[in-house]
Amino acid sequence: MKTVKRGHVQQVRASQPLRAAAIVIYVTLALLVVTIPQSMVNWLADMNGNAVQETLLRVAESLQKVCAATGLATPYSRARALFLALRGNEEG
């Protein structure tokens, strides 16, 4: 049977909450990008142009098309339309 030092076990336990928090944050960001893909496209379009930004913009636009085709962005689109209607604004 393998013996484990007490300090090592405490160090492993201490790193688990940080790992869990990082996973929650990255999953939340991925969910936002998938459900509100327009935000990523707008953010990348506002950046100064360079090769990496242009590539990421093309990927974000493709993701936006896929999300719209699959209906993943439908709840956001409906909520945005309702918000704009309540404010009296039109989509521009």
C-alpha positions in Angstrom: 0.0 0.0 0.0 1.3 3.5 -0.9 1.9 6.0 1.8 0.9 9.6 1.1 2.3 12.5 3.0 -0.2 14.7 4.8 1.0 18.0 3.2 0.5 16.5 -0.3 -3.1 15.6 0.4 -3.9 19.1 1.8 -2.3 20.7 -1.3 -4.5 18.6 -3.6 -7.7 19.4 -1.7 -6.8 23.1 -1.8 -6.5 23.1 -5.6 -9.9 21.5 -6.2 -12.0 24.6 -5.4 -9.9 26.7 -7.8 -10.3 24.1 -10.5 -14.0 23.9 -10.0 -14.3 27.7 -10.1 -12.3 27.8 -13.4 -14.5 25.2 -14.9 -17.6 27.1 -14.0 -16.3 30.3 -15.4 -15.1 28.8 -18.7 -18.4 26.8 -19.2 -20.4 30.0 -18.5 -18.4 31.9 -21.1 -18.8 29.1 -23.6 -22.5 29.1 -23.0 -22.7 32.8 -23.5 -20.8 32.6 -26.8 -23.2 29.9 -28.0 -26.4 31.5 -26.8 -25.5 35.1 -27.7 -23.1 34.7 -30.6 -23.8 38.2 -31.8 -21.8 39.5 -28.8 -18.6 37.8 -29.9 -19.0 39.0 -33.5 -19.6 42.6 -32.3 -16.7 42.5 -29.9 -14.3 41.2 -32.5 -15.6 43.7 -35.2 -14.8 46.6 -32.8 -11.1 45.5 -32.4 -8.2 46.8 -34.4 -7.7 44.7 -37.5 -4.9 42.1 -37.5 -4.6 38.5 -38.8 -5.6 36.8 -35.6 -8.7 39.1 -35.1 -9.8 38.5 -38.7 -9.5 34.8 -38.3 -11.4 34.8 -35.0 -14.1 37.1 -36.6 -14.7 34.6 -39.4 -14.9 31.8 -36.8 -17.4 33.8 -34.7 -19.5 34.6 -37.7 -19.6 31.0 -38.7 -20.6 30.1 -35.1 -23.3 32.7 -35.2 -24.8 31.2 -38.4 -24.7 27.7 -36.9 -26.4 28.9 -33.7 -29.1 30.7 -35.6 -29.7 27.7 -37.8 -29.9 25.3 -34.9 -32.1 27.7 -32.8 -29.7 28.1 -29.9 -29.8 31.9 -30.2 -33.7 32.0 -30.4 -34.3 32.8 -26.7 -31.9 35.7 -26.8 -33.3 37.0 -30.1 -36.9 36.9 -28.7 -35.8 38.6 -25.5 -33.9 41.3 -27.4 -36.9 41.9 -29.7 -39.2 42.2 -26.6 -36.8 44.5 -24.9 -36.6 46.8 -27.9 -40.3 46.8 -28.4 -40.9 47.8 -24.8 -38.4 50.6 -25.1 -39.9 51.7 -28.4 -36.6 51.2 -30.3 -36.2 49.4 -33.6 -33.5 47.0 -34.6 -30.9 48.9 -36.4 
